[in-house]
Amino acid sequence: MQTVQLKSAYKMMTKVQVDKRRRVLHVQFADGISGDIPLRTINDHEKLDLDRLELEDPYVIQIGVVGDAEALGIPWDFARYYCDPSYAKQVEQRHKRDRQTIAQQLRRLRHKQAWTQEQLAKRSGVSRITINRLENEVEQSPRLETLERLAEAFGIELRQLVADEA
């Protein structure tokens, strides 16, 4: 007997249920993984119309918003993060590597220019505190605008700032 499996099944959601009492969405994926998304983790969760829940697209949960004609979309990767601890671990490891890369690149580029953090702050318009937090991997999720300003101050493209080697 030959078995063929969909390689990206983990991305496809097959069922979503609302548990209003527990305030969670219970999600099932095509590869058998299932779990709960706490409603409090969804932006503007207090405005959700839990009676308007749809899964027309296996990659996005649609939930109505009170007083709004447009539903809120919850992508598969957000759902998977809460439903699959191994996926959540992979995401956290990737984020840690990304923070390390940005920290190393900032320090390397700044030292190459012989700039202090204060000098980089003045050239980029990014606060010295933010630069320090980025270099010490304290900043969890820097804004795109922040990274663009830093890249511009160094005279490089953004992709060079976030790559392993600039």
N, C-alpha and C positions, 0 to 999 in steps of 0.2 A: 504494500500500500504506500503510495506517495502522498506526502503532505506538503502543501504550499501555504505559507503564512504571509499575510500582509506585513511588510517591513515597518511601516509607519503606523501600525494599529494603535500604538500607545498614544498617538495624537488624537485618535477618534473617540469622541464621547458617544455612548450609545443610549444612556438613560440618565435623567436628572429628576430628582424628587425634592420637594420642599418639606422640611420638618419644621413647621412654625413653632412648635413647643420648644424644641432644642435650638431654634434659630440657626439652622444649617441647611446647606444644599447637599444632598447625597448624590454623588456622581459615579457612574460606572463607565469604564473604558472598554474598548473592543478586545483588549488583551487580557481582560479579567480583573484588572486592578479596580478597586473602588475605594471611596472614602468621602469624608465630609469637608466642606468649605464653610467655616464659620461666617455668618453674614456680616459680622462686625469687621471683617477684613476687606469688605467691598466698599469702595468710596461711596459716600452718601447712602449707606445701607438703610438709614432710617426713612429714606424716600422711596424704597423699593415697593412695588406692587407685586407681592408674591403670588397673586392669583393670575398674573400675566407672565407665565414662564413658557419658553419655547426652545426647542432644540431641532430647528430645521436644518442647520448646518452642523455636522459632527465635530466641528472645530470651535464653535462659539455658542455659548449659552446666552439666550436673550431673556432679560427680565425687564418687565415694565417699570416705569418710574411714575409715581403719583403726579398727576397734573402735567405730564409730558407725553407727547405723542410718540417720541422716539425712545425705544428700549435701550437699556444698557447692555453692552456686549461683554461677556466674560470669556476670554480666550482659553483654549485648551491648556496652555502651559501654566496659566495661573491656577486652573483647576488641578492639574497634575501635581503641582508643587504641594498642595494641601492633601492630596489623596495618596501620594506615593512617596514615602520617606526616602527611598533610594534616588528618586528623581530630585527631590529637594536637596539631598546631599550633593549631587552632581552640580546643581545650580549654585549652591553655596561655595563649592570648590572652585567653580569657574569665576565667580565674583571675587573670591579671594585672590586668584591668579591675576585677574584684571586689575585689582587694587595694587597688587605688588608690582605689576608691569608699569602702571602709571607712576607709582612712587619712585621706582628705579629710574624711569625716563626723566621725570622732573629733576631729580637730584643730579643725574648725569648731565643733562642739558644745562642746568643752572651752574654747575661746577665748570663745565666747558666754557661758559661765558664769564666765569669768575664773578657771578652775581650772588648777592645775599638774597634771602627770601624777601626782604624789604625792597630791594631793587627790582626783583621780578614783580612784586606786587604793584609798584609804581608804573612799570612798563606795561603790565597786563590789565590793570584795573581790577584785579582779583585781590581780595584782602590777604595780608600776610598770614592771618590765622587759618584761612582756608588752604593756602599753600602748605602751611605746616601740617595741617590735618591730612592733606593728600599725600605728602611725603612720608608721613608716619602711619599711613593706612588707617587713619581714624575715620576719615570721610567715607561713608558707606556708599553713597550714590551721587557723585558729582553731577551737576547740571551740565548739559551739552554746551551751553553758552560759556560756562567757566572753562571747560576744556578748550573750546575754540579760542577764547581770549589768550590762554596760556600758549597755545600753539602759535598764534599770531605774534605774540611777544618774542618767541624764539625764531620767527620767520620760517616756520615749517607748516606742513599740512597736518590737519588733525590726525589722520591715520598714522603719521609718523610718531605722534605723541603717545598713542595707545598701542603701538606695535612693540614687539620685543626689542627691536633695534631701530633707532632713528638715525 
